[in-house]
Every structure is written in structure tokens, then in C-alpha cells.
Amino acid sequence: MFESGGAQRLLAIGGMLLVITGMIFGDIFAVFILHPNNALIGQAMYGAAQAVAEQDVTTILERFKTIGGLLENRGTKVDAHSHIIQFGYLAFLLALVQPYVALSQQARYRLAQLFLAGAVLLPPSVFLIYYVGLSYSPFQSIGWASIAADFGGLLVILACLGELLGLCRYAMGYASVGGQRLLCESWESKALLRGGALLLLTGFIFGAYYAATHFSQLSLKEISILTLVLENSAQQDMAAVGAAFTDYGMLMAEKAIKIATHAHVNEVGMLLLLLAFIQPFVLWSDRWKKRWVCVAIVGAAGLPVSIFLELKYGLLAGAFADISGLLLIVALLAMLFGLLRHTGYLDTKEDNRG
């Protein structure tokens, strides 16, 4: 069992909350920021091409400045989204290794608090970099949001170094003083392990195939299209520029979908693997535990498949991607509630003993 008030419990619950938050933020980001942002970048690039045709250097510089701002806006949101989920995965991993961290229970709990403090501080700080900028900053090139993000990263690094020290002490023969070795013997755990392993294998194969056969070709095609844009702009052939931009938009959509598919299939595969280890501490009946595991696997498998099909089926595939993501979020919320029920049960049991 999780020890009462222990690091393992805190990290497992914190990791679940981080992953759920990251997935919800990702859905909001994709709908309200990413797609409008891409459209504005396309408009700014077309405006720059028109300015080339008119030989308007000032407008060209303004358009590229706009593109740079939009790319920074998108980049900070992508970084915030990825860091939230990755910190959630890392919290799960740290929960798994707690039985092998040869430190006192209080020290492990403090390290868990330190890690989660950094994990909570860094993503919103990265999110705010675009909006805060250099306002009221004592430095010329680093704003307050960047400073806060760096501080959050430092807290995470220090916590991980502390955990590493505990693991080294365990390897040297020091005894650990708490934490449950998380075994995977139940049907739920085995199903999640198999589903996660299959998704990871699929992601690795897809990534290798895409890198070997498509990535370099798409990069060369991108350079070719942009060259055509500049040449046609210089010749003031705006019809050809518009056609080239249409091709460029389709190329960028294909590239983004392939990359997103690869990233998501690996991420959800890793998530299922980590969820397998906490199933003994999810307090639901066997029937409901199996149901939530099945929902999680269906959602995890459906998400990258739907993303991959978006280029061909458009909004229909996008709707299935949203539904799959929602299924996974619901399953995660149910498992989180089961974890909380389990910890509440343990606390009540200890209070009765006391």
C-alpha cells in the first residue's frame, strides 16, 4: 500500500493531475490557438510575398516580424503543453522507484513536494513568456516569465538529483524505508502493459518509416515551394504565388499531422505503461476497473489514428480525435478518483487504529 502521507502517493496523484491538465490544455490549445495561429502565419506570408512583388521592403520586414511573433506564441504554448504531460510521466516514474530510494520518509516526501512545485511552476511560466516579454525585467534579454520558468526547472532538477542520490545509496546497500513495489499481476495491469507496448512499438516503426521515406522529401519540397513563391513574387505573378501557397499549406498540414501522429502514439503508449503500475491502488470494483482500462486503451489508440486520418477526412477525423482524447481524459479522471478513494480508505483505516 501507499504509505500514509508518503512520497509515492503524492507523486502518483500529482502525476495523474499533471497529465490530465496537460491533455485538457492541449485540446484547448489546438482549437483556439494552434489553428487560428497557423491561418495568421499563412496570411502574413502571403502578405510578405505581395510586398516582394511591390518591392516594399518596410512591409516585408513588418510581415516577417509578425510571423516571428506568431511562431513565438505557438512555440510557448507547445512547450507548456509538452512540459505538463512530460512532468506527469516523470512523476509517475518517480513514484515507481520510491521503494528503491534509500532516504528517510520525510526526505522523500520533501523531494516529491519540490518536484511537484517545479512541475507546477514551469509550464505556466513558459505559457506567459509571450505575453510578459521583457516588461519590468532587470535583464535585457530575459523576462520575469523566463526567470520563473528557469527557477521551476531548477527545482525539478534538484528534486531529481535528490532522487538519484537515494537510488545510488540503495545500490550501495542502504535500506529503503518505505514505498510499495508496484507489481503488474492483475488483468488491468497486463492489458495496459500490452496496449502501451504495442502503441510504443507502432510509434517507433512509424517514426522510423516516416524519417526514412518522407521527412527529407518533405523538407526538399518545402524549399522548392518557397523558392517558387519568391520567384513568382519577383515576377509579380500573384496567381502562381497563390497556387504555391496552397501547395505549401497542404505540405505543412501533412508534415504537422505526421509529426503529431508520431508524438501522440508514443506519448499515449508511455502513459498506458505507467498507468499499469498504479492499478493495484485504484479503488474500484473489478468490473469498473476493467471498464475504465478498456476506455483508456480505446481512447489512447483512437487518438493518434484519428490524427493521422485528418488529412484525408478533415473535420470528421478531427472530431474522432477529440472524442478519443475525451475518452482518455474521462478514464484518467476515473482512475484519479480511484486513487483518491484508496488513499482516503487508508487514512480512515489508520485513524481507526489510532
N, C-alpha and C positions, 0 to 999 in steps of 0.2 A: 504494500500500500504506500501511497504518498505519505511522508511524514507530515504531521500537523505543522502548518506554518513553514514548510520546508521549501528549499530552492527548487526542487523538482516540480512541485505543484505550481509554484509561481511561474516558472518558465513555460510549463505546458499550457497553462491558461493564457499567459501573456502571448505566447507564440500563436495560439489559436485566434486571439483577438487581433493581432497584427495581420495575420493572413486574411481574415475576414474584412478588416478595414481596407487592406490593400486591394482586394478584389472589388469591393464596392466603389472605391475611389477610381479604379481602373475603368469600370463601366461608365461612371460619370464623366471621366476624362475623355473617353473615346467619343461619347455622344456630343458633349457640349464644348469641348476644346479641340480635340485632335482633328476631327473632320472640318469644322469651320476654319481652323488654323491652316490646314492644307489648301483649302479653297483660297484663302487670302494670299498664301505664298504663290499659288498659281497666277492670281490676278496681278501681284506685284512683279512677277517675272515677265508676264505679258506686257505690262506697262514699261518695264525696262527695255524690252525688245522694240516697242513702239518708239521709245526715246532714242534708241540706236538709229532707227530709220530717220528720225528727225534731227539726229546729231545733237541732241540736248543732253549735254554732259551733266548738268545740275540735276535733272530729273533721273538720269541713270543712277547717280550716287544716292539720291533720295530713295529710289526703289530698292536698291541693294541694302541700304540701311534698314528699311522696313523689313526686308527678308531676314536680315540678321536678327532683328528683334523678335520676329515670329519664330525663328528657329530656336532662339534662347528660351522663349516662352514654352515651346513644345518640349525642349530638352529638359528643362527643370521639372516639368510635370512627369515626363517619362522616368526621370531619375527618382523622383519622390515615390512614384508608384512601385518601381522595382525595388527600392530600398525597403519599403514597408514589408513587402512579401518576403524578400530575402532575409530580413531580420527575423521574421516569423519562423522561417525554416531553421535559421540558426538557433533560435530559442528552443525549438523542438529538439534539435541535435544536442544542445547543451543539457536539456532535460534527460536525454537518453544516457549521457555519460556521467551523470551525477554520482552513481554508485562507485565510480572509479576516480572520483576527485577526492584525494586524501587531504581534506581540510575540515575544520570544525563546521558543525551545522550552521552556526552563526556566520562564519566567514563565507560559506557557500551562499547563504541567503543574502548577505550584503552584496556579493558579486552578482547575483541574479538581479537585485534591485538596480545595481549600477548599470548592468547591461540593458535592462528594460528602459531605464532613464535615457540612456543614449539612443536607443532604438526609437523611442517616442519623440525625442528632440530633433534628431537629424532630418527625417523626411519633411515635416512641415517647414523647417528652416530652408531646405532646398526649394520647396514649393514657393517660398516667399522671396527668393533671390531676385526673380524677375521684377517683382513689384516694389521691393525695398530699394534695390540698387545700391548706390553709394550715399544715400541720404544720411546725413549726420554721422558719417563714418569718420574715425580718426585716421583712416588709411586711404591712400589714393586709388587703390585697385581692389580692395576687399571691403564689402559692405557688412553691416551687422548680421544679416541673414547668413552670409557665408561664414562669419565668425561663429555663430551659433551652431551651424551645421558641422563645422570642424570640431567644435567642442563636443558635440554629440558623438561624432566619430571617435574622438579621443576616449570618451567614456566606454564605448563599445570595445575599443582596443584594449584598454586597461582591464576590463572585465574578462575578456578572452585570454589575456596574459595570465590573469589570476587563475582561471580555469586550467590553463596549460600547466601552470605551476603545480596545481593539485594533481593533475594526471601524471606529471613527472614524479611527484612524491609517491603516488600509488605504484608506479613502475619500479621505484627504488625499494619498495617493500613496506611503505607506511600503510596503515589500515584506513579504509574509509569509514565514516561514522554515520552514514545514512543513505537513503535513496533505495528505491526498488528497482532491481534489474528487470527491465521491461521485455518480457518474453512474448513470442508470437505463436501461440498454440491454438487459439480459437479459430473458428471458421471465418469470423470477420477479419481478423488479422491476416490470415492466409490469403483471403480474397483481395484485400488491399495490397498486400505484398505482390501478388501475381499481377494484378491490374497495373500497379505502379511500375513494376519491372518491364511489363510489356509496352507501356507507354514510353518509358525511357529508351528501350531498345528501338522502338519505332522512331523516336525523335533523333537518336544518333544516326540511324540509317538514312532518314530523310535529310538530315543536315549534311551528311557526307555526300549523298547523291546530289543535293542542290549545289553544294560548293564545287563539286567536280564538274557538273554539266551545265549549270545555269549562271552562277554568280559572276564569273569572269565575262561571259557573253553579255549579260545584262549591263555590266559596267561599260563595256565597249559600245554597246548600243546607246547607252545614256550619253556618252561622249559624242557619238555620231549625231544624235538628235540635237544636242545643244550647239554643235558646230553648224548644223543646218539652220538653227534659229538665228545665230549671229550672221551667217552669210545672207540669208533671206532678208533679215532686218536691214543689213547694209545696202541691199538691192531694193529696199522699200517694197518688197513683195509680201504684204501682210497676210494675204490668203494662204501662202505657203507657210508663213510663221504660225498662223492659227492651226493648220493641219499638223505641223511639227509639235505644237504644244499639246494637241490632242493625243498624239502618239506618246509624248513624254508623260502625260498624266496617266495613261494606261500602263506604261512601263513602271512608273513609280508605284502604282497600285499593285501591280504584280509583285514587285520587289518587296513592298511592305507586307503583303499577305504571306509570302513565302517565309519571310523572317519572323513574322508574328506566329505563324503556324509552328515553326521550329521551336521558338522560345516557349510557347504555351504548352506544347506537348511534353517538353522536358520539365517544365515547372509543375504541371499537374501530376506528372509521374512521380516526381520527388515528393510532392505533397501526399499522395496516396501511400508511399512508402513510410513516411514519417507518421501518418495517421495510424498505420498498422500497429505501431508500438504503444499507443495510448489506449487502445480498445479495452484492455482489462480494467481501465479506470473510468470508463464511460458507463454511468449508472442508468441503463435502460434494460427492459426485458430483452431476452434473446431475440424474440420476434422483431422488436423495433430496432434493435442494434443491426440486425441483418438488413432491414428495410433502409435504414439510413446509409449503410455501407453501399448498398446497391444504388441508391440515389446519387451518392458521391461518385461512384465509378461511372455511371451513365453520364453525369454532368461533366466529369473530367475527360471522358472520351469524346463526348459530343462537342465540347468547346473548340479544340483545335481542328476537328474535322469540318465544323461549320465555318470556321475562319478560312480554311483552305478553299472552300467552295464559294466564298463570297465573290470572287472574280467572275465566276460563271453564272451564279444565280442571284447575285446582288443582294437586295434588301431581304429576300426570303431567307437566304443563308445567314445574313446578319441577325435576323430575328431568332433563328435557331441557336445562334451563338449566344445571344442574350439569354434565351431560355436555359441553355446548358449552364451558363455561368450562374444563373439564379438557382438552379437545382443544386449546384455545388455549394453555393453560399448557404442555402437552407440546410443542407446536410451538415455543413460546418457549424452552423448555429445550433443544430440539434445536438451534435457531439459536444460542443462547448457547454450546453445546458446539462448534458450528462456528466461532464467533468465537475461542474459546479455542484450538482446533486451529490456526486461521490464525495467531494470534499466536505460538503455540509453534513453528510452522513457520518464521516469520520470525526468531524468536530463534535457532533452530538454524542457520538459513542464515547469520546474521550471525556466530555463533560459529565456524562452519566457515571463513568468510572471514578471521576474526581469527587 
